[in-house]
């Protein structure tokens, strides 16, 4: 097992140390966003989703830029390390009892970090450290009880808590402290209630969640907006045989979602349909409706390191060296612009 001490990492913001603490829900009740019994007034739902869509439209983080992200994960080792990191996040989330939203958000942090900073020299431990930091940050955003850093599974690595904290700060700095990110789960309940009105929400939402969970490792999904992924997953549950015309017709029933990117949704729908999801997931074998039911409805039911280098077309490249000696401790090197 490799050990990493506090002096293993050098961050550009050493004064931004966060105090670790355990957060408890005093009522003992977890406020689960996807709780089947949770719903707002229709106007509030519409306004909230419109706000999320506006934020997607105006934000540079609407899915990752293909060229930038593809370049950063072009090496075979980083592709493998990314998949291993995601599997670690999934396994650790299960063992810690985290919500699926937390898992997905952690993977979102991971991919956004990798889209902006390049990890070189096959430092698998740096990617694992990144995965732990991303999961810890996601838990702080989503969970009612946040475990101590010492509670996160170490597996074949042993990172000191201060090392993890420093990586958390690097993630925060890289993501410009924008951690309240929308994920497909932000739209799941809304789209299920709007697009699948003739079906019980208790049946639809879990099936959409199955689709989203099955795509969590698919790097192609990172190129699309959360709203497009959520809408496509919902439409796939609705019917797996929809044509472009029927998809456009159904999407246009979402009159309150004027900022939805129809072409993006159709692209994701087709990618999902052509993938192994349909063959590996029994919950979506049967469509909820037939193509004959695709007319617009007027009735709306009322139902959310190694060498780490910043990348980007206009970004100034910065490096942060983590030199791992003898497989034990990494020593810090000066960063350079």
Short mmCIF file of the C-alpha atoms (twelve columns), coordinates in Angstrom:
data_MODEL
# 
_entry.id   MODEL 
# 
loop_
_atom_site.group_PDB 
_atom_site.id 
_atom_site.type_symbol 
_atom_site.label_atom_id 
_atom_site.label_alt_id 
_atom_site.label_comp_id 
_atom_site.label_asym_id 
_atom_site.label_seq_id 
_atom_site.Cartn_x 
_atom_site.Cartn_y 
_atom_site.Cartn_z 
_atom_site.pdbx_PDB_model_num 
ATOM 1   C CA . UNK A 1   0.000   0.000  0.000   1 
ATOM 2   C CA . UNK A 2   1.376   3.387  -0.974  1 
ATOM 3   C CA . UNK A 3   1.415   6.065  1.724   1 
ATOM 4   C CA . UNK A 4   1.096   9.780  1.079   1 
ATOM 5   C CA . UNK A 5   1.865   12.404 3.713   1 
ATOM 6   C CA . UNK A 6   0.670   15.983 4.071   1 
ATOM 7   C CA . UNK A 7   3.734   17.395 2.320   1 
ATOM 8   C CA . UNK A 8   3.018   15.303 -0.762  1 
ATOM 9   C CA . UNK A 9   1.096   18.049 -2.550  1 
ATOM 10  C CA . UNK A 10  1.753   21.671 -3.340  1 
ATOM 11  C CA . UNK A 11  -1.276  23.828 -4.051  1 
ATOM 12  C CA . UNK A 12  -1.426  27.305 -5.474  1 
ATOM 13  C CA . UNK A 13  -3.866  28.327 -2.704  1 
ATOM 14  C CA . UNK A 14  -2.320  27.090 0.570   1 
ATOM 15  C CA . UNK A 15  -4.379  29.468 2.690   1 
ATOM 16  C CA . UNK A 16  -7.713  28.017 1.613   1 
ATOM 17  C CA . UNK A 17  -7.674  25.111 4.036   1 
ATOM 18  C CA . UNK A 18  -11.076 23.711 4.924   1 
ATOM 19  C CA . UNK A 19  -11.884 22.383 8.342   1 
ATOM 20  C CA . UNK A 20  -13.214 18.865 8.207   1 
ATOM 21  C CA . UNK A 21  -16.320 18.199 10.187  1 
ATOM 22  C CA . UNK A 22  -19.106 15.692 10.275  1 
ATOM 23  C CA . UNK A 23  -22.485 17.037 9.235   1 
ATOM 24  C CA . UNK A 24  -25.531 15.361 10.717  1 
ATOM 25  C CA . UNK A 25  -29.195 15.598 9.925   1 
ATOM 26  C CA . UNK A 26  -30.660 16.130 13.383  1 
ATOM 27  C CA . UNK A 27  -34.067 14.910 12.324  1 
ATOM 28  C CA . UNK A 28  -32.570 11.681 11.063  1 
ATOM 29  C CA . UNK A 29  -34.333 12.123 7.753   1 
ATOM 30  C CA . UNK A 30  -32.426 12.335 4.501   1 
ATOM 31  C CA . UNK A 31  -33.829 14.929 2.128   1 
ATOM 32  C CA . UNK A 32  -33.647 12.887 -1.032  1 
ATOM 33  C CA . UNK A 33  -34.241 14.979 -4.141  1 
ATOM 34  C CA . UNK A 34  -35.703 12.082 -6.052  1 
ATOM 35  C CA . UNK A 35  -38.097 11.085 -3.303  1 
ATOM 36  C CA . UNK A 36  -41.240 9.876  -5.018  1 
ATOM 37  C CA . UNK A 37  -43.402 11.781 -2.598  1 
ATOM 38  C CA . UNK A 38  -41.592 15.077 -3.201  1 
ATOM 39  C CA . UNK A 39  -43.121 17.590 -5.579  1 
ATOM 40  C CA . UNK A 40  -43.663 21.324 -5.955  1 
ATOM 41  C CA . UNK A 41  -46.375 23.440 -7.462  1 
ATOM 42  C CA . UNK A 42  -46.329 23.301 -11.256 1 
ATOM 43  C CA . UNK A 43  -45.377 26.964 -11.653 1 
ATOM 44  C CA . UNK A 44  -42.474 26.514 -9.244  1 
ATOM 45  C CA . UNK A 45  -41.305 23.446 -11.179 1 
ATOM 46  C CA . UNK A 46  -41.440 25.321 -14.477 1 
ATOM 47  C CA . UNK A 47  -39.569 28.316 -13.092 1 
ATOM 48  C CA . UNK A 48  -36.912 26.157 -11.471 1 
ATOM 49  C CA . UNK A 49  -36.238 24.152 -14.625 1 
ATOM 50  C CA . UNK A 50  -36.171 27.321 -16.714 1 
ATOM 51  C CA . UNK A 51  -33.576 28.710 -14.315 1 
ATOM 52  C CA . UNK A 52  -31.451 25.565 -14.701 1 
ATOM 53  C CA . UNK A 53  -31.738 25.719 -18.482 1 
ATOM 54  C CA . UNK A 54  -30.786 29.398 -18.513 1 
ATOM 55  C CA . UNK A 55  -27.761 28.542 -16.406 1 
ATOM 56  C CA . UNK A 56  -26.811 25.794 -18.867 1 
ATOM 57  C CA . UNK A 57  -27.170 28.192 -21.773 1 
ATOM 58  C CA . UNK A 58  -25.048 30.895 -20.166 1 
ATOM 59  C CA . UNK A 59  -22.420 28.671 -18.610 1 
ATOM 60  C CA . UNK A 60  -19.276 27.389 -20.241 1 
ATOM 61  C CA . UNK A 61  -19.751 24.107 -18.423 1 
ATOM 62  C CA . UNK A 62  -22.618 22.735 -20.482 1 
ATOM 63  C CA . UNK A 63  -20.914 19.507 -21.205 1 
ATOM 64  C CA . UNK A 64  -17.219 19.333 -21.915 1 
ATOM 65  C CA . UNK A 65  -15.540 20.515 -25.076 1 
ATOM 66  C CA . UNK A 66  -14.774 17.466 -27.198 1 
ATOM 67  C CA . UNK A 67  -11.295 18.446 -28.426 1 
ATOM 68  C CA . UNK A 68  -10.106 19.658 -25.043 1 
ATOM 69  C CA . UNK A 69  -11.316 16.681 -23.029 1 
ATOM 70  C CA . UNK A 70  -10.402 14.096 -25.656 1 
ATOM 71  C CA . UNK A 71  -6.847  15.433 -25.761 1 
ATOM 72  C CA . UNK A 72  -6.459  15.235 -22.000 1 
ATOM 73  C CA . UNK A 73  -7.592  11.601 -21.798 1 
ATOM 74  C CA . UNK A 74  -6.046  10.396 -25.050 1 
ATOM 75  C CA . UNK A 75  -3.439  8.206  -23.374 1 
ATOM 76  C CA . UNK A 76  -4.549  4.648  -22.728 1 
ATOM 77  C CA . UNK A 77  -3.388  4.763  -19.115 1 
ATOM 78  C CA . UNK A 78  -5.551  7.796  -18.246 1 
ATOM 79  C CA . UNK A 79  -8.580  6.159  -19.881 1 
ATOM 80  C CA . UNK A 80  -7.995  3.139  -17.673 1 
ATOM 81  C CA . UNK A 81  -7.346  5.317  -14.624 1 
ATOM 82  C CA . UNK A 82  -10.548 7.285  -15.272 1 
ATOM 83  C CA . UNK A 83  -12.645 4.123  -15.439 1 
ATOM 84  C CA . UNK A 84  -10.979 2.798  -12.285 1 
ATOM 85  C CA . UNK A 85  -11.625 6.111  -10.546 1 
ATOM 86  C CA . UNK A 86  -15.300 6.037  -11.507 1 
ATOM 87  C CA . UNK A 87  -15.591 2.456  -10.300 1 
ATOM 88  C CA . UNK A 88  -13.989 3.521  -7.020  1 
ATOM 89  C CA . UNK A 89  -16.555 6.328  -6.704  1 
ATOM 90  C CA . UNK A 90  -19.410 3.906  -7.384  1 
ATOM 91  C CA . UNK A 91  -18.163 1.278  -4.929  1 
ATOM 92  C CA . UNK A 92  -17.365 3.811  -2.222  1 
ATOM 93  C CA . UNK A 93  -20.736 5.504  -2.646  1 
ATOM 94  C CA . UNK A 94  -22.450 2.169  -2.124  1 
ATOM 95  C CA . UNK A 95  -20.401 1.303  0.953   1 
ATOM 96  C CA . UNK A 96  -20.970 4.750  2.459   1 
ATOM 97  C CA . UNK A 97  -24.687 4.756  1.649   1 
ATOM 98  C CA . UNK A 98  -24.569 7.779  -0.641  1 
ATOM 99  C CA . UNK A 99  -27.344 8.781  -3.015  1 
ATOM 100 C CA . UNK A 100 -26.975 8.213  -6.742  1 
ATOM 101 C CA . UNK A 101 -26.960 12.006 -7.186  1 
ATOM 102 C CA . UNK A 102 -23.795 12.179 -5.076  1 
ATOM 103 C CA . UNK A 103 -22.128 9.513  -7.186  1 
ATOM 104 C CA . UNK A 104 -23.008 11.251 -10.436 1 
ATOM 105 C CA . UNK A 105 -21.904 14.655 -9.145  1 
ATOM 106 C CA . UNK A 106 -18.544 13.222 -8.060  1 
ATOM 107 C CA . UNK A 107 -17.989 11.802 -11.549 1 
ATOM 108 C CA . UNK A 108 -18.963 15.179 -12.998 1 
ATOM 109 C CA . UNK A 109 -16.308 16.863 -10.852 1 
ATOM 110 C CA . UNK A 110 -13.772 14.243 -11.933 1 
ATOM 111 C CA . UNK A 111 -14.405 14.733 -15.645 1 
ATOM 112 C CA . UNK A 112 -14.456 18.509 -15.400 1 
ATOM 113 C CA . UNK A 113 -11.133 18.435 -13.618 1 
ATOM 114 C CA . UNK A 114 -9.658  16.161 -16.284 1 
ATOM 115 C CA . UNK A 115 -11.015 18.451 -18.998 1 
ATOM 116 C CA . UNK A 116 -9.014  21.355 -17.574 1 
ATOM 117 C CA . UNK A 117 -5.872  19.723 -16.225 1 
ATOM 118 C CA . UNK A 118 -3.670  17.095 -17.754 1 
ATOM 119 C CA . UNK A 119 -2.294  14.300 -15.582 1 
ATOM 120 C CA . UNK A 120 0.840   12.757 -17.043 1 
ATOM 121 C CA . UNK A 121 3.508   10.177 -16.235 1 
ATOM 122 C CA . UNK A 122 1.067   7.380  -15.424 1 
ATOM 123 C CA . UNK A 123 0.526   8.442  -11.836 1 
ATOM 124 C CA . UNK A 124 -2.485  6.259  -11.105 1 
ATOM 125 C CA . UNK A 125 -2.356  7.289  -7.468  1 
ATOM 126 C CA . UNK A 126 -2.987  10.921 -8.430  1 
ATOM 127 C CA . UNK A 127 -6.195  9.930  -10.236 1 
ATOM 128 C CA . UNK A 128 -7.291  7.858  -7.228  1 
ATOM 129 C CA . UNK A 129 -6.604  10.817 -4.943  1 
ATOM 130 C CA . UNK A 130 -8.644  12.972 -7.312  1 
ATOM 131 C CA . UNK A 131 -11.526 10.483 -7.129  1 
ATOM 132 C CA . UNK A 132 -11.535 10.569 -3.319  1 
ATOM 133 C CA . UNK A 133 -11.485 14.366 -3.296  1 
ATOM 134 C CA . UNK A 134 -14.312 14.586 -5.840  1 
ATOM 135 C CA . UNK A 135 -16.459 12.140 -3.885  1 
ATOM 136 C CA . UNK A 136 -15.817 13.997 -0.638  1 
ATOM 137 C CA . UNK A 137 -16.790 17.319 -2.228  1 
ATOM 138 C CA . UNK A 138 -19.902 15.817 -3.803  1 
ATOM 139 C CA . UNK A 139 -20.929 14.384 -0.428  1 
ATOM 140 C CA . UNK A 140 -20.592 17.829 1.126   1 
ATOM 141 C CA . UNK A 141 -22.955 19.161 -1.521  1 
ATOM 142 C CA . UNK A 142 -25.549 16.370 -1.456  1 
ATOM 143 C CA . UNK A 143 -25.468 14.280 1.703   1 
ATOM 144 C CA . UNK A 144 -27.059 14.993 5.066   1 
ATOM 145 C CA . UNK A 145 -24.204 13.270 6.854   1 
ATOM 146 C CA . UNK A 146 -20.730 13.776 5.446   1 
ATOM 147 C CA . UNK A 147 -18.217 11.119 6.536   1 
ATOM 148 C CA . UNK A 148 -14.821 12.073 7.879   1 
ATOM 149 C CA . UNK A 149 -12.073 11.815 5.293   1 
ATOM 150 C CA . UNK A 150 -10.636 8.920  7.265   1 
ATOM 151 C CA . UNK A 151 -13.869 7.002  6.624   1 
ATOM 152 C CA . UNK A 152 -13.458 6.966  2.844   1 
ATOM 153 C CA . UNK A 153 -12.228 3.548  1.648   1 
ATOM 154 C CA . UNK A 154 -8.489  3.592  0.987   1 
ATOM 155 C CA . UNK A 155 -8.200  0.230  -0.793  1 
ATOM 156 C CA . UNK A 156 -4.655  0.005  -2.200  1 
ATOM 157 C CA . UNK A 157 -3.660  3.572  -1.290  1 
ATOM 158 C CA . UNK A 158 -3.266  5.335  2.040   1 
ATOM 159 C CA . UNK A 159 -3.647  9.106  1.833   1 
ATOM 160 C CA . UNK A 160 -3.375  11.332 4.891   1 
ATOM 161 C CA . UNK A 161 -6.438  13.507 5.454   1 
ATOM 162 C CA . UNK A 162 -4.486  16.696 4.818   1 
ATOM 163 C CA . UNK A 163 -3.357  15.328 1.459   1 
ATOM 164 C CA . UNK A 164 -6.991  14.753 0.500   1 
ATOM 165 C CA . UNK A 165 -7.931  18.242 1.708   1 
ATOM 166 C CA . UNK A 166 -5.256  19.772 -0.467  1 
ATOM 167 C CA . UNK A 167 -6.522  17.870 -3.472  1 
ATOM 168 C CA . UNK A 168 -10.026 19.095 -2.638  1 
ATOM 169 C CA . UNK A 169 -8.690  22.635 -2.810  1 
ATOM 170 C CA . UNK A 170 -7.061  21.952 -6.149  1 
ATOM 171 C CA . UNK A 171 -10.395 20.660 -7.460  1 
ATOM 172 C CA . UNK A 172 -12.210 23.709 -6.089  1 
ATOM 173 C CA . UNK A 173 -9.659  26.032 -7.667  1 
ATOM 174 C CA . UNK A 174 -9.761  24.199 -11.008 1 
ATOM 175 C CA . UNK A 175 -13.559 24.285 -11.108 1 
ATOM 176 C CA . UNK A 176 -13.570 27.965 -10.044 1 
ATOM 177 C CA . UNK A 177 -15.454 26.986 -6.875  1 
ATOM 178 C CA . UNK A 178 -18.566 26.287 -8.962  1 
ATOM 179 C CA . UNK A 179 -19.712 23.148 -7.227  1 
ATOM 180 C CA . UNK A 180 -23.510 23.536 -7.278  1 
ATOM 181 C CA . UNK A 181 -23.718 21.944 -10.697 1 
ATOM 182 C CA . UNK A 182 -26.838 20.625 -12.333 1 
ATOM 183 C CA . UNK A 183 -26.812 16.947 -13.218 1 
ATOM 184 C CA . UNK A 184 -29.374 14.909 -15.178 1 
ATOM 185 C CA . UNK A 185 -30.983 14.097 -11.827 1 
ATOM 186 C CA . UNK A 186 -31.858 17.783 -11.473 1 
ATOM 187 C CA . UNK A 187 -34.331 17.277 -14.336 1 
ATOM 188 C CA . UNK A 188 -35.388 13.654 -13.862 1 
ATOM 189 C CA . UNK A 189 -38.587 14.094 -11.888 1 
ATOM 190 C CA . UNK A 190 -39.728 17.064 -13.977 1 
ATOM 191 C CA . UNK A 191 -39.224 15.383 -17.358 1 
ATOM 192 C CA . UNK A 192 -40.769 12.126 -16.157 1 
ATOM 193 C CA . UNK A 193 -43.875 13.961 -14.996 1 
ATOM 194 C CA . UNK A 194 -44.169 15.983 -18.212 1 
ATOM 195 C CA . UNK A 195 -43.222 13.443 -20.863 1 
ATOM 196 C CA . UNK A 196 -44.764 10.326 -19.323 1 
ATOM 197 C CA . UNK A 197 -48.014 11.735 -17.984 1 
ATOM 198 C CA . UNK A 198 -50.045 8.591  -18.591 1 
ATOM 199 C CA . UNK A 199 -47.690 6.446  -16.508 1 
ATOM 200 C CA . UNK A 200 -47.221 6.335  -12.727 1 
ATOM 201 C CA . UNK A 201 -44.277 8.443  -11.648 1 
ATOM 202 C CA . UNK A 202 -43.262 5.644  -9.287  1 
ATOM 203 C CA . UNK A 203 -42.610 3.428  -12.296 1 
ATOM 204 C CA . UNK A 204 -41.018 5.971  -14.582 1 
ATOM 205 C CA . UNK A 205 -38.442 7.660  -12.350 1 
ATOM 206 C CA . UNK A 206 -36.615 4.488  -11.217 1 
ATOM 207 C CA . UNK A 207 -36.332 3.355  -14.830 1 
ATOM 208 C CA . UNK A 208 -34.883 6.699  -15.890 1 
ATOM 209 C CA . UNK A 209 -32.437 6.469  -12.988 1 
ATOM 210 C CA . UNK A 210 -31.374 3.038  -14.262 1 
ATOM 211 C CA . UNK A 211 -30.559 4.574  -17.644 1 
ATOM 212 C CA . UNK A 212 -28.581 7.446  -16.128 1 
ATOM 213 C CA . UNK A 213 -26.681 5.083  -13.853 1 
ATOM 214 C CA . UNK A 214 -25.788 2.857  -16.802 1 
ATOM 215 C CA . UNK A 215 -24.242 5.787  -18.703 1 
ATOM 216 C CA . UNK A 216 -22.100 7.115  -15.863 1 
ATOM 217 C CA . UNK A 217 -18.843 5.749  -17.330 1 
ATOM 218 C CA . UNK A 218 -19.620 6.667  -20.934 1 
ATOM 219 C CA . UNK A 219 -17.212 9.432  -21.853 1 
ATOM 220 C CA . UNK A 220 -19.441 10.482 -24.774 1 
ATOM 221 C CA . UNK A 221 -22.105 11.599 -22.317 1 
ATOM 222 C CA . UNK A 222 -19.746 14.268 -20.973 1 
ATOM 223 C CA . UNK A 223 -20.117 16.166 -24.244 1 
ATOM 224 C CA . UNK A 224 -23.821 16.799 -23.678 1 
ATOM 225 C CA . UNK A 225 -25.782 18.974 -21.285 1 
ATOM 226 C CA . UNK A 226 -27.428 17.448 -18.201 1 
ATOM 227 C CA . UNK A 227 -30.867 18.451 -19.485 1 
ATOM 228 C CA . UNK A 228 -30.279 16.687 -22.813 1 
ATOM 229 C CA . UNK A 229 -29.131 13.509 -21.055 1 
ATOM 230 C CA . UNK A 230 -32.132 13.537 -18.715 1 
ATOM 231 C CA . UNK A 231 -34.616 14.226 -21.507 1 
ATOM 232 C CA . UNK A 232 -33.105 11.549 -23.746 1 
ATOM 233 C CA . UNK A 233 -33.187 8.951  -20.968 1 
ATOM 234 C CA . UNK A 234 -36.830 9.768  -20.264 1 
ATOM 235 C CA . UNK A 235 -37.746 9.541  -23.939 1 
ATOM 236 C CA . UNK A 236 -35.917 6.229  -24.231 1 
ATOM 237 C CA . UNK A 237 -38.000 4.884  -21.369 1 
ATOM 238 C CA . UNK A 238 -41.096 6.265  -23.065 1 
ATOM 239 C CA . UNK A 239 -40.392 4.530  -26.373 1 
ATOM 240 C CA . UNK A 240 -37.272 3.050  -27.924 1 
ATOM 241 C CA . UNK A 241 -38.573 3.306  -31.510 1 
ATOM 242 C CA . UNK A 242 -39.205 7.020  -31.856 1 
ATOM 243 C CA . UNK A 243 -38.274 8.719  -35.120 1 
ATOM 244 C CA . UNK A 244 -36.740 12.160 -35.300 1 
ATOM 245 C CA . UNK A 245 -40.159 13.617 -36.111 1 
ATOM 246 C CA . UNK A 246 -41.832 11.944 -33.147 1 
ATOM 247 C CA . UNK A 247 -38.986 13.020 -30.854 1 
ATOM 248 C CA . UNK A 248 -39.321 16.639 -31.952 1 
ATOM 249 C CA . UNK A 249 -43.082 16.453 -31.454 1 
ATOM 250 C CA . UNK A 250 -42.735 15.077 -27.951 1 
ATOM 251 C CA . UNK A 251 -39.979 17.502 -26.931 1 
ATOM 252 C CA . UNK A 252 -42.081 20.417 -28.146 1 
ATOM 253 C CA . UNK A 253 -44.765 19.508 -25.611 1 
ATOM 254 C CA . UNK A 254 -42.370 20.978 -23.040 1 
ATOM 255 C CA . UNK A 255 -43.533 24.486 -23.806 1 
ATOM 256 C CA . UNK A 256 -41.909 25.886 -20.666 1 
ATOM 257 C CA . UNK A 257 -38.472 24.585 -21.723 1 
ATOM 258 C CA . UNK A 258 -37.693 26.888 -24.609 1 
ATOM 259 C CA . UNK A 259 -33.945 26.582 -24.049 1 
ATOM 260 C CA . UNK A 260 -33.815 22.827 -24.553 1 
ATOM 261 C CA . UNK A 261 -31.445 21.820 -27.345 1 
ATOM 262 C CA . UNK A 262 -33.523 19.460 -29.459 1 
ATOM 263 C CA . UNK A 263 -30.651 18.246 -31.639 1 
ATOM 264 C CA . UNK A 264 -28.600 17.505 -28.536 1 
ATOM 265 C CA . UNK A 265 -31.438 15.472 -27.020 1 
ATOM 266 C CA . UNK A 266 -31.937 13.484 -30.220 1 
ATOM 267 C CA . UNK A 267 -28.209 12.799 -30.459 1 
ATOM 268 C CA . UNK A 268 -28.099 11.447 -26.895 1 
ATOM 269 C CA . UNK A 269 -31.280 9.420  -27.460 1 
ATOM 270 C CA . UNK A 270 -29.733 7.717  -30.483 1 
ATOM 271 C CA . UNK A 271 -26.459 7.069  -28.667 1 
ATOM 272 C CA . UNK A 272 -28.318 5.475  -25.774 1 
ATOM 273 C CA . UNK A 273 -30.469 3.416  -28.127 1 
ATOM 274 C CA . UNK A 274 -27.409 2.103  -29.978 1 
ATOM 275 C CA . UNK A 275 -25.478 1.275  -26.811 1 
ATOM 276 C CA . UNK A 276 -25.598 -1.852 -24.672 1 
ATOM 277 C CA . UNK A 277 -27.987 -0.225 -22.210 1 
ATOM 278 C CA . UNK A 278 -31.031 -1.754 -23.845 1 
ATOM 279 C CA . UNK A 279 -29.531 -5.227 -23.737 1 
ATOM 280 C CA . UNK A 280 -28.173 -5.068 -20.196 1 
ATOM 281 C CA . UNK A 281 -31.048 -3.374 -18.393 1 
ATOM 282 C CA . UNK A 282 -34.272 -5.318 -18.005 1 
ATOM 283 C CA . UNK A 283 -36.154 -2.352 -16.586 1 
ATOM 284 C CA . UNK A 284 -36.307 -0.692 -20.005 1 
ATOM 285 C CA . UNK A 285 -37.083 -3.633 -22.227 1 
ATOM 286 C CA . UNK A 286 -40.694 -2.566 -22.759 1 
ATOM 287 C CA . UNK A 287 -41.673 0.959  -23.812 1 
ATOM 288 C CA . UNK A 288 -44.186 2.785  -21.658 1 
ATOM 289 C CA . UNK A 289 -46.267 3.777  -24.671 1 
ATOM 290 C CA . UNK A 290 -46.665 2.894  -28.315 1 
ATOM 291 C CA . UNK A 291 -45.833 5.269  -31.190 1 
ATOM 292 C CA . UNK A 292 -49.565 5.891  -31.598 1 
ATOM 293 C CA . UNK A 293 -49.599 7.737  -28.283 1 
ATOM 294 C CA . UNK A 294 -47.094 10.400 -29.268 1 
ATOM 295 C CA . UNK A 295 -49.572 13.217 -29.823 1 
ATOM 296 C CA . UNK A 296 -49.172 16.400 -27.814 1 
ATOM 297 C CA . UNK A 297 -51.235 16.488 -24.637 1 
ATOM 298 C CA . UNK A 298 -52.908 19.637 -23.364 1 
ATOM 299 C CA . UNK A 299 -53.193 18.253 -19.889 1 
ATOM 300 C CA . UNK A 300 -50.097 18.655 -17.746 1 
ATOM 301 C CA . UNK A 301 -49.870 16.687 -14.539 1 
ATOM 302 C CA . UNK A 302 -48.559 18.536 -11.471 1 
ATOM 303 C CA . UNK A 303 -45.931 16.595 -10.042 1 
ATOM 304 C CA . UNK A 304 -35.288 17.595 -9.570  1 
ATOM 305 C CA . UNK A 305 -0.442  14.140 -9.740  1 
ATOM 306 C CA . UNK A 306 1.949   13.579 -11.650 1 
ATOM 307 C CA . UNK A 307 2.154   16.540 -13.934 1 
ATOM 308 C CA . UNK A 308 -1.151  18.305 -13.696 1 
ATOM 309 C CA . UNK A 309 -1.513  20.990 -16.310 1 
ATOM 310 C CA . UNK A 310 -4.387  23.366 -16.922 1 
ATOM 311 C CA . UNK A 311 -5.716  23.060 -20.452 1 
ATOM 312 C CA . UNK A 312 -7.964  25.041 -22.714 1 
ATOM 313 C CA . UNK A 313 -7.699  27.080 -25.878 1 
ATOM 314 C CA . UNK A 314 -7.123  30.413 -24.171 1 
ATOM 315 C CA . UNK A 315 -5.912  29.246 -20.768 1 
ATOM 316 C CA . UNK A 316 -2.368  29.849 -19.548 1 
ATOM 317 C CA . UNK A 317 -0.805  26.485 -18.907 1 
ATOM 318 C CA . UNK A 318 0.271   25.779 -15.347 1 
ATOM 319 C CA . UNK A 319 2.055   22.752 -14.035 1 
ATOM 320 C CA . UNK A 320 2.067   21.053 -10.682 1 
ATOM 321 C CA . UNK A 321 4.575   18.262 -10.211 1 
ATOM 322 C CA . UNK A 322 3.984   15.360 -7.849  1 
ATOM 323 C CA . UNK A 323 7.170   13.304 -7.835  1 
ATOM 324 C CA . UNK A 324 6.580   9.854  -6.375  1 
ATOM 325 C CA . UNK A 325 9.823   8.368  -5.071  1 
ATOM 326 C CA . UNK A 326 10.173  4.635  -4.484  1 
ATOM 327 C CA . UNK A 327 6.418   4.153  -4.529  1 
ATOM 328 C CA . UNK A 328 6.144   5.686  -1.066  1 
ATOM 329 C CA . UNK A 329 5.909   9.449  -0.719  1 
ATOM 330 C CA . UNK A 330 5.508   12.138 -3.340  1 
ATOM 331 C CA . UNK A 331 7.702   15.211 -2.979  1 
ATOM 332 C CA . UNK A 332 6.655   18.620 -4.153  1 
ATOM 333 C CA . UNK A 333 8.192   20.670 -6.902  1 
ATOM 334 C CA . UNK A 334 7.661   24.310 -7.661  1 
ATOM 335 C CA . UNK A 335 4.779   25.144 -9.958  1 
ATOM 336 C CA . UNK A 336 5.484   27.228 -13.001 1 
ATOM 337 C CA . UNK A 337 3.361   29.389 -15.291 1 
# 
